[in-house]
Structures are given as structure tokens and as C-alpha cells.
Amino acid sequence: AGELRAERARRGIRYRFDVTLVLADTALRTVRRSDDSVFVALPRPLGDRHLLHTQIEVGARPTPHTVQRVIMSEATVPGVGQLYHSLFPIPDYGGSALMLSDIALGRP
């Protein structure tokens, strides 16, 4: 959160950032894209090393040939952000067996 600009909100501080997820299947030559704006409201500012997270859902076919690109940018300052790019195989989650993707892990 250290690089994000905090805005005053009704009951504290608000952080805004934009997220774009692009999945490209290099074998089938298809692209899936999702864009989202995220607002996080808190009673006080976060520390510089605090991480913010979000969730994006994109429908994509199972394939080992997917490349992902994630772009996170500061919503209040154009041109400020980060870009991630890597291989991202999408496994086949078909079937009736319970899989790790069916379970959400987290702290209360």
C-alpha cells in the first residue's frame, strides 16, 4: 500500500487501484480479459509494506499454453503501477473429485 495514494473518505481512508487480467492461449490464439476498479476503505492509513489483494474471475478453457499478464495501476495517478507477465497453465478441473481450488484458505 506504500505506493498507493490514500484518499480521505467519510470514515477514514480509501485506497483505489485498477486491475487488468489478460489470459492468452498461445496454441488456440484466444485472449480473455477482465478489468476491475478496486476500492478499499479503512479507518486509518496502512503501513508501507501492507499488501492489498482482490479477486478476479475469468472463464477460460483448460490448456497448458496460457500466458498471463496482470496490470495493477494507481487509479488516481495515470502511468503509475506494476506489470506481471508469466506462463500460467490452466488445469482441467472437470470431474466430481474435490480439488484444492474448491477450498478457500485464510485467516479470520
N, C-alpha and C positions, 0 to 999 in steps of 0.2 A: 504494500500500500504506500510505501515511501515515495514513489514517483507519481502517484495519482494526486490530483488536486482535490482537496476537501472543500465541499461547499456547505455553507450554513443551511440548515434545514429547520423545520418547525420545532423539532425536539432534539436537536443536536447537530450531527454532521452527516453529510451524504457524499458518497463516492459514486462516480459514474464511469463506466467503461464500455466500449463496444467490442464485440467478439464476432469474428467470422471464421467458420469452419468450412474448408473445402476438401472433399474426398474425390480423388481422381483415380479411376480404374484404368491403368495403362494398357491392359490387354483388350478390354472392351471399348476403350476410348469414350468413357462416360464420366460425367462430373456431377457431383451433388454438392450443393452449397447451402449454408444456413447462416443468417446474420441475426444478431441479437444485441440489444442495448440493456445493460445491467445497472440497476440502482441498488446500492447498499446503504441503508440508513442505520446510524448508530448513535448512542447517547454522547460519545466522546471520540476524538480522533484516534486512529490506530497507530501503533508503532511502525517505524520504517520497514521493519523486517516481517511484518504481518502479511500473510498470504490471503488473498480473496479468491473464491472459486465460484464457478457456475456450472450448469449442466446444459448440454445441447444435444438434442436428438435429431438424427438424420437417418432416413431409410436408405439402406444400401445393400446390394446383393453380396453374399459371401464370395470372397476372392482373395488370393494371396498377393494380388498385383495392385494393391491400393497405395497411393501416396497421400499423406495428409498435409494440409497447410492450415495452421492456426494463426490468426492475426488478432492481437489484442491491442486496442488503442485507447488513448485518453479521449474521452468524449468532449471535454471542454477545451482541449488544445490540439488543433489539427497537426498531423505529422508526428506526434509523439506516441510510441508504442513499441511492441515487440512482435517478431515473426518467428514461428517454429515450422520446420519442414522435415518430414521423415517418412520412411516406409511405414505402413500401417495395415498389415494383413487383417482382413475381416473374416473371422471364423464362421463356420456354419453352426448356428445354434438351433437347428431343427431337431425334432425328436421330443420325447417325453421325459428324459432324464434331467434332474436338477443340475444346473450349471452355476459356476461362480458368478456369472453375470446376473443371475436371478436373486442374488443376495446383496443387500446394501450394508456396508460396514461403516461404522462411525462412532464417535464419542457422544454421549448425551450432553 
